[in-house]
Amino acid sequence: MDQRGIHGEWASRWIFILAATGSAVGLGNIWKFPYMTGENGGGAFVLVYLICIALIGIPVMMAEVLIGRRGRMSPINSMRYVTKEAGLPRGWIGIGWMGVVAGLMIMAFYSVVAGWALRYVWTTGTGSLTGMEAAAIGEQFSALLADPKQLFLWHSVFALMTATVVALGVERGLGSAAKLMMPLLFASLIILVIYGMFHGDFASGFHFLFDFEVKRLTWDSVLKALGHAFFTLSLGMGAIMAYGAYMPANASIGKTIITVGILDTVVALTAGLAIFPLVFANPPLQPSAGPGLLFVSLPIAFSSMPFGDIFGTIFFVLITLAAWTSSVSLIEPGVAWMVESKKFRRAPATFLLTGISWLLGITCVLSFNALAEFKPWFLLFKTPFDFLDFMTSQLMLPLGGLFIAVFVGWFMNKQIVERELNAEGHALFDAWHFVVKFISPVLVGLVMVLTLIDSF
Ligand code: PHE
């Protein structure tokens, strides 16, 4: 018996690809991937990240989508459906719950960073970058972080933008947002890479990204690479499961998800190729500059290239759009559940959940100024911003992914899985099933345990 959903469906396989890519491609690719690579030694980190995407990310993403499409509801209720179908204890539904909570936690800091991008639309748009020196560009960013009022303003604007799209619903809100943005974003990244070839230190940037030096690798950075593979593919918290629920029944999950995974990876690597040549050509900048890396490196290019203001403005608009199509998928799982199970209308559910994230986000705004030294033991000696990022990317998402893989690999009826993937008799099905059953869970479990041991 097949389920039907109440929230509507994507008009075609392509719209699903666009929406899922919209969710996957975001600040994770353009902001987080470059600065994490910079902090964790370059090429070695990139290689581990690529292995995690191929061996864990893409197979688990297929598992997540297929649960969503089987249940045709919010992650919580889809988990309820497949748990019942498999005759398992209700505890498995916890995967859905953890996802909703993780989504709100991610949204709290995501919205603050997206706020930085919004602020830079303004900075570049008013032409104030033109001719600015690298050092002054760095100071400008520090000044922004030191100003809670500014951060709060842009954080709030972004939260409101997200809520508006989620409130509009699947077809009107989400489907149309991604169509224009993806190609444009990619094109402007390419322009920046070309700029870096001529005006940056392209060779150093390239070597930094792709030279593999084992000695730079620690368990901690392996866990970070693993966590980032989940974060960047929107995995382990139900976002992709929720989108899977709106996927047409006849679309092939395998091909679709591989496309999404490749697009996401290409965007991240291109962002790295755009940023690092500029970093190495401007000595005060360091690859390990941390979360500000994007905002202190690219404006250097915009300040000196012809029409840099216009191009810079377009670029930050595109980053904002990319963040926007991701943030809606952080809120969607919870909203879909409230509509299904708590008889909420979409709009109030959306504003309630986004409101919770927005409030939590205020602690992230203050993490860069008033609360910068507030690193109590109950936040594991981190600022609220770092704590939320750590808890979600490095714990909740990998754990969610681990449970999803175990559920699909060990407990779901293999015939149902095969049919849901439209993979009857497909040569690769058994290989995929083996990976999801053994390889992905063992790798995720191993990395988490070794990191724990390593940290004592
Ligand atoms: N994948 C998004 C990005 O890379 C972030 C995200 C994580 C979105 C988890 C949804 C769920 O920016």
Boltz pocket constraint, residues with backbone or C-beta under 6 A from the ligand:
constraints:
  - pocket:
      binder: B
      contacts: [[A, 23], [A, 24], [A, 25], [A, 26], [A, 27], [A, 28], [A, 29], [A, 106], [A, 230], [A, 231], [A, 232], [A, 233], [A, 234], [A, 235], [A, 237], [A, 239], [A, 322], [A, 326], [A, 327], [A, 329], [A, 330]]
      max_distance: 6.0
